[in-house]
Each structure stands twice: as C-alpha cells, then as structure tokens.
Amino acid sequence: MDSVSVQFVTTSDEYNIAYAVAGQGLPLVRVPSMFSHFSLQWSRGVLDREFRAYSDHFQLVLVDHRGQGSSTRGLPETTSLDDYVRDLELLVDRLELQKFVLLGWSATAKIAVSYALRHPDRVIALLLNQYGDLHRGTRTNLTEMAQSDWRLYLQTSGRVGWVWSDPETLVPILHESTTQDDFLRMARALMAQPGDEMLRQLRVPTLVMATLEDSRPMGADAEARRITAIIPDARLVLFDDLHGGFKPDVSGSRQAISVVQRFLRERCGISEASMLAGSGLTRTASTDARIPAIEMTPKALSSRQLEVLQLLAEGRTTHEISERLVLSERTVERHIADVYNKIGARNRAEATAYALRHFP
C-alpha cells in the first residue's frame, strides 16, 4: 500500500479532521506527534515503516490534528487540550470503536492520556511512544527556537528528531505539516496541562516505549524510565535501533510489533486470534460496519484481580474487600479499575454479571 484514502469528520466548531483506516484486526488509533501529515508521511517514505507494520497486524486509524496535515488549519488563541480530546472522541464515535488500543506519540501523547482518563472503559491498552512533556529540558528549548526562528527549527527537527529520513525529503513535509502559528498554539495548549498528575491517575494497561539515547539523538529513554515509575503498573521497553523498533530483523518481523502483541497477550489477555479478528471495519460512504465489543476471558485477570472480582460479585464494599484481602482501600480501588478495564465492565453490576457468566 503506497497511500491511504483520506476521509474527514467535521467538529461542532467547523474543523474538518482528516483520518484514514488501513488494515484489519484489533483497532489501533494512532494519535500523531506535533508534526503530522499522514498521507505525505506514508507516500513519501517518512513513517511508512511504522504505518505498514501496524496496518499489517492491526486495523490502524491515522489522524491529523486540527491545524495539521489535511485537517483544517488556523487555530485560535483559545485552543486547548480539551479541543484535541473532543476531536478524538468524535472520530472514535464516528468509527463506532467500542474497544481499541490507543497509541500516543511524543508530546501530543498527552491527548491520548487525557482520552484514556476520560474513557478507561474503551481503551484496551495505552501505548506511549517517545513520550516527552514540553515543560521539560530540551523540548522546552526547541519550542523557544520554534518561536524565534521557524525555518531553523524545521531544519533542526529534520536532522535531529527524524534522523532515519533524508532531510531533503523530510523538511518539506514538516513544512507542509503545520504552520508556525498553529504549532505554537498547540504547544501552548499542551503546556497548559501538567503531565505528571495525569499520568498518576491512569488506570488502563500502559506500555511505555522509547529509543535509547545512545542509539538515536533525542532518544527518550530517561524520560521513559521516569514516567514508567509514575504510571501505576506500567511496563517499559527500550529499543536500540535507529527506527525505534521498526527496523526489520533477519526474519522480516519488527520488534515494536512483537512487543505490543506480547503486551496485549500478557497484560490484557488478548489472544493472537482476537487481535487478527478484532474487527472487520471498512468505512466508506456505502458501508457502516460496527466493531463489536471485545469481551476478555478470565485468563486476562491476575489471581488477585480474580479475588477482587469474586468479592464484588458477592456484593462486598471496597472497605470490606480491603479488610478481607488485607489491602488498603486505594489499592482495592485500583484493582477494581483494572478489573473493569480487562472485562469491559462500566460498573459493579456489569462486573457481577460477568462473574456470574464465567464463575457460575
């Protein structure tokens, strides 16, 4: 596949948000970085390795943020993180994705994190790749450069942040991805919301991925280690290749895909068959397929989570469960949230119904 068919969904404030769907299987929604023009990045060989790899194993949903790529340009000064989250909500609802994997890239991963906080029942797993808060270190300096010298910033980003690509090909794509004004307004919207507190509140299975700094300039391994320690029960994987896990090995497979698949099996209880048959969505003007909810099996639950589920089914309160299992109430609440995420329940009644079906 050399390109994708760009489609649009229109927001209530009249922004056309560009998106595309490629591949089949379990839906994976990719929230892009600060520079996105997915149709050019795919067709001109910039992010085609990653896009092809994900679409070969998942049903990949690509999107350009408002102010980016094929989406409507021209952001107001009042642009906020909520605007981007609402755009994502609109797209997910339009595609009728009941359950999906959510991938967040770089600084804009805050958008994915915020969505996961609001809709933990719909996010099977959260993948954070090369996460970086614009408040911190080098990224802050680069944002200041973007304000003072846009041309220099594009050249620097092309040569340092995207080192696997030919600058002669890449820099024009970065230029076409967004304008200086829209970039800076997006940066201000992201910086207005502190990232660490959001990360501490996450209650969905989270995989943090990054490239070692020794393998790529602007690698994010230090930040990846830091945020993994903040996010409850997060897992961390660090890649040592220039392409961040998307360089094919001798067998032709890609490490990043294997890591994600293993995480979904071990942490979320999703089998290979479920990943392949996750959906049959093909959305065109003449079709309207609905993706069914994926019900997790009891294998998805740890022994402790099974105990919590069974006590919930008995009608026990959080306090009673904490006393029974000798755990703090906060720990019990975290286990309950994890159980809900894994079995697709929204409340105790649905969790009880699930328990009765699987443990009659």
C-alpha positions as CSV (number, residue, x, y, z in Angstrom):
1,M,0.0,0.0,0.0
2,D,1.6,3.3,-1.2
3,S,-1.0,5.6,0.2
4,V,-4.3,5.8,2.1
5,S,-7.7,7.2,1.4
6,V,-8.2,10.4,3.4
7,Q,-11.6,10.9,4.9
8,F,-13.0,13.7,7.2
9,V,-15.2,14.2,10.2
10,T,-16.4,17.7,11.0
11,T,-16.4,19.0,14.5
12,S,-19.1,21.3,16.1
13,D,-16.8,24.3,15.6
14,E,-16.4,23.5,11.9
15,Y,-13.0,21.9,11.8
16,N,-12.5,19.1,9.3
17,I,-10.4,16.4,10.9
18,A,-8.6,14.1,8.5
19,Y,-8.3,10.4,9.2
20,A,-7.7,7.1,7.4
21,V,-8.2,3.5,8.2
22,A,-5.7,0.8,7.0
23,G,-5.5,-2.9,7.6
24,Q,-7.7,-5.3,9.5
25,G,-7.8,-6.7,13.1
26,L,-7.9,-5.2,16.5
27,P,-8.4,-1.4,16.1
28,L,-5.3,0.7,17.0
29,V,-5.8,4.5,17.0
30,R,-2.6,6.5,16.5
31,V,-2.5,10.0,18.0
32,P,0.2,11.7,16.0
33,S,3.1,13.9,17.1
34,M,3.5,17.7,16.8
35,F,4.1,17.3,13.0
36,S,1.6,15.2,11.2
37,H,0.6,14.8,7.5
38,F,0.0,11.1,7.4
39,S,-0.8,10.9,3.7
40,L,2.5,12.5,2.8
41,Q,4.5,10.7,5.6
42,W,3.3,7.4,4.2
43,S,3.5,8.1,0.5
44,R,6.9,9.8,0.6
45,G,8.6,7.2,2.8
46,V,8.9,9.0,6.1
47,L,6.8,7.0,8.5
48,D,5.9,4.2,6.1
49,R,7.8,1.6,8.1
50,E,5.7,2.2,11.2
51,F,2.4,2.6,9.3
52,R,2.9,-0.5,7.3
53,A,3.9,-2.6,10.3
54,Y,0.9,-1.6,12.4
55,S,-1.5,-1.9,9.5
56,D,-0.2,-5.4,8.7
57,H,-1.2,-6.6,12.2
58,F,-3.9,-4.2,13.4
59,Q,-6.7,-2.0,12.0
60,L,-4.7,1.2,12.1
61,V,-6.6,4.5,12.4
62,L,-4.4,7.5,11.4
63,V,-5.4,11.1,12.1
64,D,-4.1,14.6,11.6
65,H,-4.9,17.0,14.5
66,R,-6.7,20.3,13.8
67,G,-4.1,22.7,12.5
68,Q,-2.1,19.8,10.9
69,G,-1.8,17.9,7.6
70,S,-5.1,17.6,5.7
71,S,-7.2,18.9,8.6
72,T,-8.4,22.4,8.8
73,R,-5.7,25.0,9.6
74,G,-5.9,28.2,11.6
75,L,-6.1,27.6,15.3
76,P,-7.5,30.4,17.6
77,E,-5.5,31.6,20.7
78,T,-8.1,29.8,22.9
79,T,-7.1,26.3,21.6
80,S,-6.9,23.9,24.5
81,L,-6.1,20.3,25.2
82,D,-9.9,19.7,25.5
83,D,-10.3,20.6,21.8
84,Y,-8.0,17.8,20.7
85,V,-9.5,15.3,23.1
86,R,-13.0,16.2,21.8
87,D,-11.8,15.7,18.2
88,L,-10.5,12.2,19.2
89,E,-13.8,11.4,20.9
90,L,-15.7,12.5,17.7
91,L,-13.5,10.3,15.5
92,V,-13.8,7.3,17.7
93,D,-17.6,7.6,17.9
94,R,-17.8,8.1,14.1
95,L,-16.0,4.9,13.6
96,E,-18.0,3.2,16.3
97,L,-14.9,1.8,18.1
98,Q,-16.2,0.2,21.2
99,K,-12.8,-1.2,22.3
100,F,-9.4,-0.2,20.9
101,V,-5.7,0.2,21.5
102,L,-4.6,3.9,21.8
103,L,-1.1,5.0,20.7
104,G,0.2,8.4,21.7
105,W,3.4,9.9,20.2
106,S,5.9,12.3,21.8
107,A,4.5,15.5,23.4
108,T,1.0,15.1,22.0
109,A,0.7,11.8,23.8
110,K,-1.0,14.0,26.5
111,I,-4.0,13.9,24.2
112,A,-4.1,10.1,24.4
113,V,-3.5,10.1,28.1
114,S,-6.4,12.6,28.6
115,Y,-8.7,10.4,26.5
116,A,-7.8,7.3,28.4
117,L,-8.5,9.1,31.7
118,R,-12.0,10.1,30.5
119,H,-12.8,6.8,28.8
120,P,-11.0,3.9,30.5
121,D,-13.8,1.6,29.6
122,R,-13.0,1.9,25.8
123,V,-9.2,1.9,25.9
124,I,-7.9,-1.7,25.9
125,A,-4.3,-0.5,26.3
126,L,-2.4,2.7,26.1
127,L,0.9,2.8,24.2
128,L,3.1,5.8,24.9
129,N,6.0,6.2,22.4
130,Q,8.9,8.6,22.8
131,Y,6.8,10.5,25.4
132,G,8.0,14.0,26.2
133,D,6.5,16.8,28.2
134,L,7.1,20.2,26.6
135,H,7.7,21.6,30.1
136,R,10.9,19.6,30.4
137,G,14.5,20.1,29.2
138,T,15.4,20.0,25.5
139,R,11.9,20.1,24.3
140,T,11.3,23.5,26.1
141,N,14.4,24.9,24.3
142,L,13.3,23.6,21.0
143,T,9.8,25.2,21.5
144,E,11.5,28.5,22.1
145,M,13.5,28.0,18.9
146,A,10.3,27.4,17.0
147,Q,9.0,30.8,18.2
148,S,12.2,32.7,17.3
149,D,13.3,31.0,14.1
150,W,10.8,28.7,12.5
151,R,13.0,27.8,9.5
152,L,15.9,26.9,11.7
153,Y,13.5,24.8,13.9
154,L,12.3,22.8,11.0
155,Q,15.9,22.2,9.8
156,T,16.9,21.2,13.3
157,S,14.0,18.9,13.8
158,G,14.5,17.2,10.5
159,R,18.2,16.5,11.2
160,V,18.0,15.6,14.9
161,G,14.5,14.3,15.6
162,W,13.9,12.3,12.4
163,V,17.5,11.1,11.7
164,W,16.4,8.0,9.8
165,S,14.9,10.2,7.0
166,D,16.6,12.2,4.2
167,P,16.4,15.9,5.3
168,E,15.8,16.9,1.6
169,T,12.6,14.8,1.7
170,L,11.6,15.3,5.3
171,V,11.9,19.1,5.9
172,P,9.4,20.0,3.1
173,I,7.0,17.5,4.7
174,L,7.5,19.1,8.1
175,H,6.8,22.5,6.5
176,E,3.6,21.2,4.9
177,S,2.5,19.5,8.2
178,T,1.7,22.7,10.0
179,T,2.3,26.4,10.3
180,Q,4.4,28.2,12.9
181,D,1.3,29.8,14.5
182,D,-0.6,26.5,14.7
183,F,2.4,24.7,16.0
184,L,2.9,27.3,18.8
185,R,-0.8,27.3,19.7
186,M,-0.7,23.5,20.0
187,A,2.4,23.7,22.1
188,R,0.8,26.2,24.5
189,A,-2.3,24.1,24.8
190,L,-0.3,21.1,25.8
191,M,1.9,23.0,28.2
192,A,-1.1,24.4,30.0
193,Q,-1.9,21.0,31.4
194,P,0.8,19.4,33.7
195,G,1.6,15.9,32.5
196,D,2.7,14.1,35.7
197,E,-0.6,14.4,37.5
198,M,-2.4,13.0,34.5
199,L,0.0,10.0,34.4
200,R,-0.5,9.2,38.1
201,Q,-4.3,8.9,37.5
202,L,-4.0,6.4,34.6
203,R,-5.9,3.1,35.3
204,V,-5.5,1.4,31.9
205,P,-2.8,-1.1,31.0
206,T,0.1,1.1,29.8
207,L,3.2,0.3,27.7
208,V,5.9,2.9,27.5
209,M,8.2,2.6,24.5
210,A,11.4,4.7,23.7
211,T,14.7,4.6,21.9
212,L,17.9,4.7,23.8
213,E,19.8,7.9,23.5
214,D,22.9,6.0,22.6
215,S,21.1,4.7,19.5
216,R,19.4,7.9,18.3
217,P,19.8,11.7,19.1
218,M,16.8,12.9,21.1
219,G,16.2,9.4,22.3
220,A,13.7,9.4,25.2
221,D,14.9,6.6,27.5
222,A,15.5,8.8,30.6
223,E,12.0,10.3,30.3
224,A,10.6,6.9,29.6
225,R,12.0,5.5,32.8
226,R,10.8,8.4,34.7
227,I,7.2,8.2,33.6
228,T,7.0,4.4,33.9
229,A,7.8,4.9,37.6
230,I,4.8,7.4,37.8
231,I,2.2,5.4,35.9
232,P,0.6,2.6,38.0
233,D,1.7,-0.9,36.8
234,A,3.2,0.5,33.6
235,R,5.7,-1.6,31.6
236,L,8.7,-0.2,29.8
237,V,10.6,-1.3,26.7
238,L,13.6,0.4,25.2
239,F,14.7,-0.1,21.6
240,D,18.3,0.1,20.4
241,D,17.7,0.6,16.7
242,L,17.5,3.9,14.9
243,H,13.9,3.3,13.8
244,G,12.6,2.7,17.3
245,G,11.7,-1.0,16.9
246,F,10.5,-0.7,13.2
247,K,13.7,-1.9,11.5
248,P,13.0,-5.4,10.1
249,D,15.2,-8.2,11.6
250,V,16.5,-11.1,9.5
251,S,13.1,-12.8,9.6
252,G,11.4,-9.6,8.3
253,S,9.5,-9.0,11.6
254,R,9.6,-5.8,13.6
255,Q,10.5,-5.7,17.3
256,A,8.0,-3.0,18.1
257,I,5.0,-5.1,16.8
258,S,6.2,-8.1,18.7
259,V,6.5,-6.1,21.9
260,V,3.0,-4.7,21.5
261,Q,1.5,-8.1,20.7
262,R,3.2,-9.7,23.7
263,F,1.9,-6.8,26.0
264,L,-1.6,-7.3,24.8
265,R,-1.4,-11.0,25.4
266,E,0.2,-10.9,28.8
267,R,-1.2,-7.7,30.3
268,C,-4.7,-7.6,28.6
269,G,-5.4,-11.2,27.9
270,I,-6.0,-10.8,24.2
271,S,-5.1,-13.8,22.1
272,E,-3.4,-13.6,18.6
273,A,-6.7,-14.7,17.1
274,S,-8.6,-11.9,18.8
275,M,-6.0,-9.4,17.5
276,L,-6.5,-10.7,14.0
277,A,-10.3,-10.8,14.2
278,G,-10.7,-7.7,16.3
279,S,-12.9,-6.0,13.7
280,G,-13.9,-6.0,10.1
281,L,-14.4,-2.3,9.8
282,T,-14.3,-0.8,6.3
283,R,-15.9,2.6,6.5
284,T,-17.0,4.1,3.2
285,A,-19.9,6.2,2.0
286,S,-21.9,3.0,1.3
287,T,-20.9,0.8,4.3
288,D,-21.4,1.2,8.0
289,A,-19.9,-1.7,9.9
290,R,-19.9,-1.8,13.6
291,I,-17.0,-3.1,15.6
292,P,-18.2,-5.4,18.4
293,A,-17.0,-5.0,21.9
294,I,-14.2,-7.5,22.8
295,E,-15.0,-9.5,25.9
296,M,-12.0,-10.5,27.8
297,T,-11.6,-14.0,29.1
298,P,-10.9,-14.9,32.8
299,K,-7.3,-15.5,31.7
300,A,-6.9,-11.8,31.4
301,L,-7.2,-11.4,35.2
302,S,-4.4,-12.0,37.7
303,S,-5.1,-14.2,40.8
304,R,-5.6,-11.0,42.9
305,Q,-8.0,-9.5,40.4
306,L,-10.0,-12.7,40.3
307,E,-10.3,-12.5,44.1
308,V,-11.5,-8.9,43.8
309,L,-14.0,-9.8,41.1
310,Q,-15.5,-12.6,43.1
311,L,-15.8,-10.4,46.2
312,L,-17.5,-7.7,44.1
313,A,-20.0,-10.4,42.8
314,E,-20.7,-11.2,46.5
315,G,-21.8,-7.6,47.0
316,R,-18.8,-6.6,49.2
317,T,-17.9,-3.0,49.6
318,T,-14.5,-1.5,48.9
319,H,-13.9,-1.4,52.7
320,E,-14.9,-5.0,53.2
321,I,-12.7,-6.2,50.3
322,S,-9.7,-4.3,51.8
323,E,-10.2,-5.9,55.1
324,R,-10.7,-9.4,53.6
325,L,-7.6,-9.2,51.4
326,V,-5.5,-7.1,53.9
327,L,-5.0,-4.3,51.3
328,S,-5.5,-0.5,51.5
329,E,-8.8,0.8,50.1
330,R,-6.8,2.8,47.5
331,T,-5.1,-0.4,46.3
332,V,-8.5,-2.2,46.1
333,E,-9.9,0.7,44.1
334,R,-7.0,0.3,41.6
335,H,-7.6,-3.4,41.3
336,I,-11.3,-2.8,40.7
337,A,-10.5,-0.3,38.0
338,D,-8.1,-2.8,36.4
339,V,-10.8,-5.5,36.5
340,Y,-13.3,-3.2,34.9
341,N,-10.8,-2.4,32.1
342,K,-10.0,-6.0,31.4
343,I,-13.5,-7.4,31.3
344,G,-15.1,-4.4,29.7
345,A,-17.4,-3.5,32.6
346,R,-18.5,0.0,33.4
347,N,-19.8,-0.6,37.0
348,R,-20.3,-3.2,39.7
349,A,-23.5,-4.5,38.2
350,E,-21.8,-5.4,34.9
351,A,-18.8,-6.9,36.7
352,T,-21.1,-9.0,38.8
353,A,-22.9,-10.2,35.6
354,Y,-19.5,-11.1,34.1
355,A,-18.5,-13.1,37.2
356,L,-21.8,-15.0,37.1
357,R,-21.3,-15.9,33.5
358,H,-17.7,-17.1,34.0
359,F,-17.9,-18.4,37.5
360,P,-21.5,-19.8,37.9
